[in-house]
Amino acid sequence: MKKILMVFTSLIAVVLLLLLCAYMVIYNYIGKVNIVAKDAPPIANSQPSQEAEYDDFMDVIEIISDDLEAGQSQVIENEDNQLPIMDDKDVLNILLIGSDTRIKGQAGRSDAIILVSINKKKEIITLTSILRDIYLKIPGRSKNRINSAYAYGGANLLMDTIEQNFNIKVDRYVSVDFESFVKVIDGIGGIEVEVTQQEIKVINEFLSEADQLTNEGTQLLNGNQTLAFARNRQVGNSDFSRTARQRAVIENIYNKVKKQNIFEISKLLNIILPQVTTNMIKKELFALMLSSPSYAKYDIQQWSVPMKGSYSNLRIDGMAVLVLDFEKNIEELHSRIYD
């Protein structure tokens, strides 16, 4: 009996030691993440230009005559809705922000806005692109395009803008800028995507000679090439096609990383985590990392807001904007994420 007790005690000690080691390893990784306080003051530009020509691609959206009244009425109607903010303990909504910042310390604008919704009950991850030209009310500010919220007040204001306009709880955010995005893609060894000859022509305009693509079809893209691919809105249906490319890149990264072994993942985390900024606290990151093997088995679905047939292309105050039927889009957003 004494020997059995000694063996049992030894096993308990080994298990506790392994758990302690795992705890220390995970917290070592968490220490590499750029964590900002939830109530940290935003780094923001003084006043975003209404012209908002902040990227290098030509705006090919169809412009209709200036129609301020039509756009304002939709936004005001949505402001007056009495719907509660949708929340669910089984769903974690993380806002993924791709900033067009080229200089560290500046807020820039949100070049990519993707709501990553992890539904633990249905075991589904939903990627929802929110198009940057959506015209809405920015809390505490005037009506403008949604991407102006990030420039006005950083990630916190962008989260509030989405919550108040789409009646959905945004739990946390994760952001990366252009430089960080390139490092992440290079860190995983690039991604394979299908590129057309039309896309190659646009992509190569923003690449050095060494990075330029020549052949269409499935190509292994490095960080610079992937950035140019994900920002292209000249080919296809403007920002709808661009956000589809962005979601394809995210899904590609997800599928590639989940196939890595423990040693490869360890190497990747050391490269990727220092490039990430988030308002998640350490215990939330700890829980997320522990759950990641389970999340790797989840199915992915993706789409974008606005949905087809629920918006108008207008020009307001000199800006090309998307004026939404908010009721339709809110209903669809809640349905896809919460079912």
Secondary structure per residue as TSV (DSSP state, phi and psi in degrees):
chain	resnum	aa	ss	phi	psi
A	1	M	-	360.0	-38.5
A	2	K	H	-65.3	-39.6
A	3	K	H	-66.5	-40.5
A	4	I	H	-61.8	-42.0
A	5	L	H	-64.0	-38.2
A	6	M	H	-67.3	-41.9
A	7	V	H	-63.2	-44.5
A	8	F	H	-61.8	-43.0
A	9	T	H	-63.4	-40.1
A	10	S	H	-64.6	-41.1
A	11	L	H	-63.4	-42.5
A	12	I	H	-60.7	-41.2
A	13	A	H	-64.9	-41.4
A	14	V	H	-64.4	-44.6
A	15	V	H	-60.9	-45.6
A	16	L	H	-62.3	-38.6
A	17	L	H	-65.0	-42.0
A	18	L	H	-64.6	-41.6
A	19	L	H	-64.1	-39.7
A	20	L	H	-64.2	-40.9
A	21	C	H	-64.5	-44.6
A	22	A	H	-61.0	-42.9
A	23	Y	H	-59.3	-45.2
A	24	M	H	-67.4	-39.3
A	25	V	H	-63.7	-47.3
A	26	I	H	-63.2	-43.3
A	27	Y	H	-69.1	-26.0
A	28	N	H	-64.9	-41.6
A	29	Y	H	-66.5	-42.7
A	30	I	H	-59.8	-33.7
A	31	G	T	-64.2	-16.3
A	32	K	T	-84.8	-15.7
A	33	V	S	-79.3	143.4
A	34	N	E	-83.1	98.9
A	35	I	E	-98.6	128.3
A	36	V	-	-111.8	148.7
A	37	A	-	-64.8	147.6
A	38	K	T	-59.4	-32.9
A	39	D	T	-104.9	20.6
A	40	A	-	-64.8	139.4
A	41	P	-	-64.8	141.4
A	42	P	-	-73.0	150.2
A	43	I	-	-94.9	112.2
A	44	A	-	-137.2	155.6
A	45	N	-	-74.1	155.1
A	46	S	S	-66.0	-42.2
A	47	Q	-	-161.5	110.8
A	48	P	-	-64.6	140.9
A	49	S	-	-68.0	134.6
A	50	Q	T	-67.2	-24.6
A	51	E	T	-67.0	-33.0
A	52	A	-	52.3	38.6
A	53	E	-	-85.2	70.1
A	54	Y	-	-99.4	-2.6
A	55	D	S	-124.8	177.1
A	56	D	S	-94.6	8.6
A	57	F	S	-103.7	142.2
A	58	M	-	-67.4	137.6
A	59	D	-	-79.5	111.8
A	60	V	-	-104.2	9.7
A	61	I	S	-67.3	140.7
A	62	E	-	-68.2	127.4
A	63	I	-	-101.5	126.8
A	64	I	-	-101.9	163.4
A	65	S	-	-56.8	152.6
A	66	D	B	-55.2	125.0
A	67	D	-	-139.2	70.9
A	68	L	H	-61.2	-42.9
A	69	E	H	-61.6	-43.9
A	70	A	H	-63.6	-41.8
A	71	G	H	-68.7	-42.4
A	72	Q	H	-63.5	-39.2
A	73	S	H	-63.5	-39.9
A	74	Q	H	-64.6	-42.4
A	75	V	H	-67.7	-43.9
A	76	I	H	-63.0	-40.7
A	77	E	H	-60.9	-40.3
A	78	N	H	-69.9	-34.6
A	79	E	H	-60.8	-33.7
A	80	D	T	-83.3	-6.2
A	81	N	-	-68.1	148.3
A	82	Q	-	-106.6	18.3
A	83	L	-	-68.3	140.5
A	84	P	-	-74.3	161.2
A	85	I	-	-72.7	120.9
A	86	M	B	-71.3	130.7
A	87	D	-	-146.7	151.3
A	88	D	-	-155.0	130.3
A	89	K	T	-64.1	-20.5
A	90	D	T	-90.8	-0.5
A	91	V	E	-122.9	128.0
A	92	L	E	-111.3	118.2
A	93	N	E	-103.5	114.8
A	94	I	E	-115.8	123.3
A	95	L	E	-85.7	117.9
A	96	L	E	-94.9	119.8
A	97	I	E	-114.7	123.1
A	98	G	E	-102.9	108.0
A	99	S	E	-89.9	143.0
A	100	D	-	-86.0	16.7
A	101	T	-	-62.7	130.8
A	102	R	-	-109.5	-14.5
A	103	I	S	-120.0	124.8
A	104	K	T	-57.8	137.5
A	105	G	T	96.4	-10.1
A	106	Q	-	-101.5	148.8
A	107	A	-	-77.9	-41.3
A	108	G	-	65.4	-157.5
A	109	R	-	-122.2	162.2
A	110	S	E	-85.7	95.8
A	111	D	E	-70.0	-29.6
A	112	A	E	-133.8	132.1
A	113	I	E	-127.8	107.2
A	114	I	E	-128.7	121.1
A	115	L	E	-88.3	115.5
A	116	V	E	-98.1	112.0
A	117	S	E	-110.1	117.2
A	118	I	E	-101.2	106.8
A	119	N	E	-95.2	101.8
A	120	K	T	-73.1	-24.2
A	121	K	T	-76.7	-43.9
A	122	K	T	-91.2	-8.3
A	123	E	T	56.1	52.3
A	124	I	E	-133.6	138.4
A	125	I	E	-109.2	122.8
A	126	T	E	-108.3	124.9
A	127	L	E	-100.8	115.8
A	128	T	E	-116.0	109.5
A	129	S	E	-78.9	132.0
A	130	I	E	-108.9	110.8
A	131	L	-	-63.7	137.8
A	132	R	T	-69.3	-20.9
A	133	D	T	-91.5	8.3
A	134	I	B	-63.4	129.2
A	135	Y	E	-92.1	123.6
A	136	L	E	-157.9	-179.1
A	137	K	E	-91.4	123.9
A	138	I	-	-93.2	121.4
A	139	P	T	-51.9	128.2
A	140	G	T	77.8	-0.5
A	141	R	S	-130.1	-175.0
A	142	S	-	-83.9	177.5
A	143	K	E	-73.1	138.8
A	144	N	E	-164.8	-177.8
A	145	R	E	-75.5	147.8
A	146	I	T	-61.2	-31.9
A	147	N	H	-68.9	-14.5
A	148	S	H	-70.7	-23.4
A	149	A	H	-59.4	-40.8
A	150	Y	H	-66.2	-39.6
A	151	A	H	-69.1	-35.4
A	152	Y	H	-70.0	-46.7
A	153	G	H	-143.3	20.6
A	154	G	H	70.3	-163.4
A	155	A	H	-63.4	-37.4
A	156	N	H	-62.5	-42.2
A	157	L	H	-69.6	-35.5
A	158	L	H	-64.6	-41.1
A	159	M	H	-61.3	-46.3
A	160	D	H	-62.3	-39.0
A	161	T	H	-62.3	-43.0
A	162	I	H	-67.8	-43.7
A	163	E	H	-59.2	-47.2
A	164	Q	H	-76.9	-26.9
A	165	N	H	-91.8	-24.2
A	166	F	H	-118.9	6.3
A	167	N	T	51.7	48.3
A	168	I	B	-140.0	137.2
A	169	K	-	-74.1	124.4
A	170	V	-	-105.6	110.6
A	171	D	-	-74.0	-50.1
A	172	R	E	-148.1	173.3
A	173	Y	E	-133.4	156.9
A	174	V	E	-134.1	131.2
A	175	S	E	-128.9	148.4
A	176	V	E	-137.8	147.7
A	177	D	-	-101.7	-176.6
A	178	F	H	-58.1	-48.0
A	179	E	H	-62.2	-42.9
A	180	S	H	-65.3	-39.8
A	181	F	H	-59.4	-45.4
A	182	V	H	-60.3	-42.5
A	183	K	H	-65.6	-38.1
A	184	V	H	-62.8	-47.7
A	185	I	H	-63.6	-45.3
A	186	D	H	-64.1	-32.5
A	187	G	H	-65.8	-29.1
A	188	I	T	-96.3	7.6
A	189	G	T	83.7	20.9
A	190	G	-	83.9	171.0
A	191	I	E	-131.4	152.4
A	192	E	E	-96.8	123.3
A	193	V	E	-137.0	159.4
A	194	E	E	-87.7	123.8
A	195	V	E	-122.9	141.7
A	196	T	-	-97.0	167.6
A	197	Q	H	-62.5	-36.9
A	198	Q	H	-61.6	-43.5
A	199	E	H	-66.4	-39.8
A	200	I	H	-58.7	-41.4
A	201	K	H	-59.6	-43.9
A	202	V	H	-72.0	-44.6
A	203	I	H	-57.6	-45.2
A	204	N	H	-65.4	-21.7
A	205	E	T	-64.2	-20.6
A	206	F	T	-115.6	16.3
A	207	L	S	-121.0	151.6
A	208	S	-	-70.8	164.5
A	209	E	G	-57.5	-35.5
A	210	A	G	-67.5	-27.4
A	211	D	G	-96.3	-5.9
A	212	Q	-	-67.1	145.8
A	213	L	-	-93.5	152.1
A	214	T	-	-124.6	-36.7
A	215	N	-	-107.3	136.7
A	216	E	-	-81.1	173.3
A	217	G	E	102.8	-162.3
A	218	T	E	-73.9	120.6
A	219	Q	E	-128.3	147.8
A	220	L	E	-88.8	110.9
A	221	L	E	-98.6	138.6
A	222	N	-	-84.3	-172.7
A	223	G	H	-62.0	-48.1
A	224	N	H	-63.8	-41.2
A	225	Q	H	-66.1	-40.5
A	226	T	H	-66.3	-38.9
A	227	L	H	-61.1	-45.7
A	228	A	H	-64.0	-38.5
A	229	F	H	-63.6	-45.0
A	230	A	H	-73.3	-19.1
A	231	R	H	-100.1	-1.7
A	232	N	-	-73.7	119.3
A	233	R	-	-125.0	14.4
A	234	Q	S	-85.2	-24.4
A	235	V	S	-104.3	127.7
A	236	G	S	94.5	-151.5
A	237	N	S	-93.4	65.8
A	238	S	H	47.2	-128.8
A	239	D	H	-70.8	-22.4
A	240	F	H	-64.3	-43.0
A	241	S	H	-70.8	-37.4
A	242	R	H	-64.1	-45.6
A	243	T	H	-65.3	-30.4
A	244	A	H	-65.0	-38.9
A	245	R	H	-65.2	-40.2
A	246	Q	H	-62.7	-42.3
A	247	R	H	-67.3	-35.4
A	248	A	H	-63.3	-38.4
A	249	V	H	-65.3	-45.6
A	250	I	H	-60.1	-45.8
A	251	E	H	-64.7	-36.9
A	252	N	H	-64.5	-43.3
A	253	I	H	-61.2	-46.9
A	254	Y	H	-56.9	-48.6
A	255	N	H	-67.1	-33.6
A	256	K	H	-74.3	-43.2
A	257	V	H	-65.9	-39.2
A	258	K	T	-70.0	-10.3
A	259	K	T	-92.8	-5.9
A	260	Q	S	-75.6	151.0
A	261	N	-	-83.1	175.0
A	262	I	H	-60.9	-35.3
A	263	F	H	-74.3	-38.6
A	264	E	H	-66.2	-40.5
A	265	I	H	-64.8	-39.5
A	266	S	H	-59.8	-43.3
A	267	K	H	-64.9	-41.9
A	268	L	H	-63.8	-42.7
A	269	L	H	-60.8	-37.8
A	270	N	H	-65.4	-27.0
A	271	I	H	-86.3	-44.6
A	272	I	H	-78.3	-47.3
A	273	L	G	-58.5	-38.6
A	274	P	G	-65.6	-13.9
A	275	Q	G	-88.8	-5.6
A	276	V	-	-102.2	137.3
A	277	T	E	-117.6	134.7
A	278	T	E	-150.5	160.6
A	279	N	-	-104.6	11.1
A	280	M	-	-69.5	139.2
A	281	I	-	-83.3	169.3
A	282	K	H	-61.0	-40.0
A	283	K	H	-68.7	-29.3
A	284	E	H	-70.3	-42.4
A	285	L	H	-63.5	-38.8
A	286	F	H	-60.5	-47.3
A	287	A	H	-64.1	-38.2
A	288	L	H	-65.5	-41.2
A	289	M	H	-67.3	-39.5
A	290	L	H	-64.6	-33.4
A	291	S	H	-85.6	-11.9
A	292	S	H	-56.8	-36.1
A	293	P	H	-61.7	-34.1
A	294	S	H	-70.7	-42.7
A	295	Y	H	-63.5	-27.9
A	296	A	T	-63.1	-19.5
A	297	K	T	-90.8	-7.1
A	298	Y	S	-73.1	150.3
A	299	D	E	-77.1	153.3
A	300	I	E	-114.6	133.0
A	301	Q	E	-124.7	150.0
A	302	Q	E	-143.5	150.6
A	303	W	E	-165.2	-172.6
A	304	S	E	-141.5	153.4
A	305	V	E	-108.9	125.3
A	306	P	S	-85.4	154.8
A	307	M	-	-77.4	161.6
A	308	K	T	-58.6	136.1
A	309	G	T	76.2	17.5
A	310	S	S	-127.2	23.7
A	311	Y	E	-155.3	165.9
A	312	S	E	-130.2	144.8
A	313	N	E	-88.7	116.6
A	314	L	E	-131.5	168.2
A	315	R	E	-119.3	121.6
A	316	I	E	-129.0	127.1
A	317	D	T	52.9	36.9
A	318	G	T	81.7	1.7
A	319	M	E	-105.2	140.7
A	320	A	E	-80.9	120.7
A	321	V	E	-132.6	162.0
A	322	L	E	-106.9	116.8
A	323	V	E	-99.4	120.8
A	324	L	E	-97.6	153.3
A	325	D	-	-85.3	94.6
A	326	F	H	-63.1	-37.6
A	327	E	H	-58.7	-46.9
A	328	K	H	-62.7	-44.8
A	329	N	H	-71.0	-36.4
A	330	I	H	-64.9	-44.0
A	331	E	H	-60.9	-44.0
A	332	E	H	-68.6	-40.2
A	333	L	H	-61.0	-47.3
A	334	H	H	-64.8	-38.6
A	335	S	H	-63.5	-45.2
A	336	R	H	-68.7	-38.2
A	337	I	H	-84.6	-41.6
A	338	Y	H	-106.2	-22.1
A	339	D	-	54.1	360.0
